[in-house]
Structures are given as structure tokens and as C-alpha cells.
């Protein structure tokens, strides 16, 4: 009797497994197992549930066994602002989609954004992000650019200056962009040390040029830097003036 029960159980199990397989192989799964529910979840700050549904719905009309999870995942991942997406089916008629969005930390180069995870992504038509820091550099050096920005932003803020952005050239030369269009050219070597020395002297330098506007600072000297000013009565910038480092430093040498 026990042997008969076990045999019947095996037959039932095989039948239940073979039935959906038979539907798939016969091409009739769409007719008999239609997808009836689409559940979409996420933060939906930059991407709406309606936009996700519009991408997914054309791909689920054939039924449960004909839905290609990878194709749906790729289609959603290609949407602007989508950082990660999970797609899975739930028997008998549910497709579940969950996504996470990029959180923009800064603008990157001219037409991209940088997430708070250090990922470069494209998001056309985002004018509300114009006030984000402007960072620039090779895509593979994004983490280095963010690191220097995070170091110099509080450094300049303590001196009363706002850092609008940081750029790194293809030749590894750093430039810090301040408010009012002031560029601080740092060069390739010892960027943070040079900036710390410059910021320490910056309030006194500005105080000596009452009424003048700082336009540019060039820190690419071994023991000093060069400043360019705009005097209030001049239409053109005055000639650069070289400043020595603190007492005891030698004459500025070649730029690096």
C-alpha cells in the first residue's frame, strides 16, 4: 500500500512539473497563463511608476512563461535616473519590479551627473540641478575629484569663500573654481598642501587690495604663487602680482 502511495505521489509530481513545460514548448503559455498584475515599487522622485509601466507593459502581453526577465530589467535600467532594478515573477500572474534611483551629488563635465555613490550617469533635462557643484575630469577619476572637493570645500568656507567646483585635466592638473568666477590653478603636485597654505594667507591678501577683485590665483610654484586682480577703475585685469610664501621661503621657482 505504501509503495502504491509513493508511486502515485511521484506521478502527480511529474505531471505538475511537465504541465507548464508542455505549455511553454507548445507556445500556448500566453493564452493560458496571462500576466494580470504589475507591481512597481521605488522612491519615485525622478522616475514615476507610470514611466516604468509604460516600459514594462509591452513586454508582458504574452503571458507568464513568455516574459523575459532580463529584457525587462535591461529596459528599465536604461531609463534616466535608474541606479538599480530588480524584476521577478510570482506565480501565477504577477510581475514585481523594484528600483532605486541615483541621488545626484554633482554635475559632471558638461552634460552628465555624478551620484553620491560616485557613479557617472546621464539625465537629460534636469535644470533644477544647476546649483550642484560642478566637477570635471576623466570618468575613471571621479572618486579622486570628489575626494578633493570634499577636502577643499570646508577649507575655503572657513575663509569665507564658496567652492563652486573642482576640475582635473587630462594632464592631472587641478583647478578649484570659486564664486565670482575666481579660478585657483593648483597644478599636479601636492594639491591639498598648496591649497591649505594659500587659504591660510587668503584673508590677508584680500585685505591688502581693498576694492580690488581677485580673478585668478596660480599656485604652481615651489615656494609661492601668482595673483591676478581687477581694480575697480580698470576695464582690464591688472598685471599678475607674485606673492612669496611665508617668511623664510626662497624665491618662487618653476611651476609644476
C-alpha positions in Angstrom: 0.0 0.0 0.0 2.8 2.4 0.9 4.6 1.6 -2.3 1.4 2.5 -4.2 1.0 5.8 -2.4 4.6 6.7 -3.2 4.1 5.8 -6.8 1.0 8.0 -7.1 2.9 10.9 -5.4 5.7 10.6 -8.0 3.2 10.5 -10.9 1.5 13.6 -9.5 4.8 15.5 -9.1 5.9 14.7 -12.6 2.6 15.8 -14.0 2.7 19.1 -12.2 6.2 19.7 -13.5 5.5 18.6 -17.0 2.3 20.6 -17.5 3.9 24.1 -17.5 6.8 22.8 -19.6 4.3 21.5 -22.1 2.6 24.8 -22.3 5.9 26.6 -22.9 7.0 24.1 -25.6 3.7 24.2 -27.4 3.7 28.1 -27.5 0.3 28.3 -25.8 1.5 29.7 -22.4 0.4 33.2 -23.3 -3.1 32.1 -23.9 -3.5 30.1 -20.7 -1.3 32.0 -18.2 -1.7 35.7 -18.9 0.0 38.3 -16.6 -2.7 40.1 -14.8 -0.8 42.2 -12.2 2.2 44.5 -12.4 3.6 45.7 -9.0 6.1 48.6 -9.2 7.8 50.0 -6.1 10.6 52.5 -5.6 11.2 56.0 -4.3 9.8 57.7 -7.4 11.4 61.1 -7.0 12.8 61.4 -10.5 11.2 58.3 -12.1 7.4 57.7 -11.9 5.6 54.4 -11.7 3.7 55.4 -14.9 7.0 55.6 -16.8 8.1 52.2 -15.6 4.7 50.7 -16.5 4.9 52.2 -20.0 8.3 50.4 -20.5 7.2 47.1 -19.0 3.7 46.5 -20.3 4.5 45.9 -24.0 6.8 43.0 -22.8 4.4 41.1 -20.6 1.5 40.6 -23.0 2.4 37.0 -24.0 1.9 35.5 -20.6 3.8 34.2 -17.5 6.2 31.8 -19.2 7.0 34.1 -22.1 8.1 37.0 -20.1 11.9 37.6 -20.4 13.1 39.0 -17.1 16.5 40.0 -18.4 15.0 42.1 -21.2 12.7 43.9 -18.8 15.5 44.6 -16.4 17.7 46.0 -19.1 14.9 48.2 -20.5 14.2 49.7 -17.0 17.9 50.1 -16.2 18.4 52.1 -19.4 15.9 54.8 -18.1 17.4 58.1 -16.8 17.9 58.2 -13.0 17.6 54.4 -12.5 20.6 53.1 -10.5 19.4 49.5 -9.8 16.4 47.4 -10.7 15.1 44.0 -9.6 12.5 42.1 -11.6 10.9 38.8 -10.7 7.8 36.8 -11.5 5.3 35.5 -8.9 3.1 32.6 -9.8 0.6 32.6 -11.3 0.2 36.1 -12.8 2.3 38.8 -11.1 5.3 40.7 -12.2 7.2 42.6 -9.5 9.5 45.5 -10.2 11.6 47.3 -7.6 14.0 50.1 -8.5 16.4 52.5 -6.8 17.3 55.9 -8.1 20.5 57.8 -8.4 21.0 60.7 -5.9 22.8 63.4 -7.7 25.8 64.8 -5.8 27.3 67.0 -8.5 27.2 67.9 -12.2 29.9 66.0 -14.1 31.6 67.5 -17.1 29.1 69.4 -19.4 26.2 67.0 -19.7 26.3 64.3 -17.0 25.7 63.9 -13.3 27.6 62.2 -10.5 25.8 60.2 -7.9 26.5 60.1 -4.2 27.9 56.6 -4.9 30.5 58.0 -7.3 28.7 56.8 -10.4 28.6 58.9 -13.6 25.2 58.9 -15.3 23.1 60.8 -17.9 19.9 62.6 -17.0 18.8 65.0 -19.8 16.7 67.9 -19.0 17.4 68.5 -15.3 17.6 72.3 -14.9 16.7 72.1 -11.2 20.2 70.7 -10.5 22.0 73.8 -11.7 23.1 74.7 -8.1 25.0 71.4 -7.6 28.8 71.5 -7.5 30.4 71.4 -11.0 33.1 68.7 -11.1 35.1 67.7 -14.1 37.7 65.1 -15.0 38.2 61.7 -16.7 35.3 59.3 -15.8 37.8 56.9 -14.2 39.0 59.6 -11.8 35.6 60.7 -10.5 36.4 59.4 -6.9 39.6 61.5 -6.8 37.8 64.6 -7.9 35.1 64.1 -5.3 37.7 63.5 -2.6 39.5 66.8 -3.3 36.2 68.7 -3.5 35.2 67.3 -0.1 38.5 68.4 1.4 38.7 71.9 -0.1 35.0 72.9 0.4 35.2 73.3 4.2 38.7 74.7 3.9 37.6 77.7 1.7 34.3 78.0 3.6 36.2 78.8 6.8 37.9 81.7 4.9 34.5 83.0 3.7 34.8 81.6 0.1 32.4 79.2 -1.6 33.8 76.4 -3.8 31.6 76.0 -6.9 33.6 73.2 -8.4 36.8 71.3 -9.0 38.3 70.1 -12.3 41.1 67.7 -13.2 42.6 68.0 -16.6 43.8 65.1 -18.8 47.3 66.0 -17.7 46.4 65.6 -14.0 46.4 69.4 -13.3 43.9 70.6 -10.6 41.9 73.8 -10.6 39.5 74.9 -7.9 36.6 77.2 -9.0 35.4 79.7 -6.5 32.4 82.1 -6.5 32.5 85.2 -8.7 34.5 83.4 -11.3 37.7 83.0 -9.4 39.9 80.2 -10.6 42.7 78.7 -8.3 45.1 76.8 -10.6 46.8 74.3 -8.3 48.9 72.1 -10.7 49.7 68.4 -10.4 51.7 68.0 -7.2 50.8 68.4 -3.5 47.4 69.9 -4.4 45.9 69.9 -0.8 49.1 71.2 0.8 49.3 74.1 -1.6 45.7 74.9 -1.2 46.0 74.9 2.6 48.9 77.3 2.5 47.0 79.6 0.1 43.8 79.6 2.1 45.8 80.5 5.3 47.1 83.6 3.6 44.0 84.5 1.5 42.2 86.8 4.0 45.4 88.9 4.4 46.0 89.0 0.7 42.4 90.3 0.1 42.8 92.9 2.8 45.8 94.4 1.2 43.9 95.0 -2.0 40.8 96.8 -0.7 38.4 97.5 -3.5 40.1 95.1 -5.9 38.6 91.8 -7.0 40.6 88.6 -7.1 40.3 87.0 -10.6 42.9 84.2 -10.6 45.5 82.5 -8.4 48.3 80.4 -9.8 49.8 78.1 -7.1 52.1 76.2 -9.5 55.3 77.5 -7.9 57.5 75.7 -5.5 57.6 78.5 -2.9 54.9 81.0 -3.8 52.0 81.9 -6.1 50.8 84.5 -8.5 47.6 86.5 -8.2 45.6 88.4 -10.8 43.3 91.3 -9.7 40.7 93.5 -11.2 40.9 97.1 -9.9 37.5 98.9 -9.7 38.6 101.7 -12.0 40.2 99.5 -14.7 38.4 97.9 -17.6 41.1 95.2 -17.9 42.7 93.0 -15.3 45.9 94.3 -13.8 49.1 92.5 -14.3 49.7 89.4 -12.2 51.5 90.0 -8.9 53.7 87.4 -7.5 53.4 86.6 -3.8 56.0 85.0 -1.7 55.3 82.2 0.7 55.7 82.9 4.5 59.0 84.3 5.7 62.0 82.2 5.1 60.8 80.8 1.8 63.1 81.1 -1.2 62.2 82.8 -4.5 59.4 81.2 -6.4 60.8 78.6 -8.8 59.5 76.9 -11.9 55.8 75.9 -11.9 54.8 72.2 -11.6 
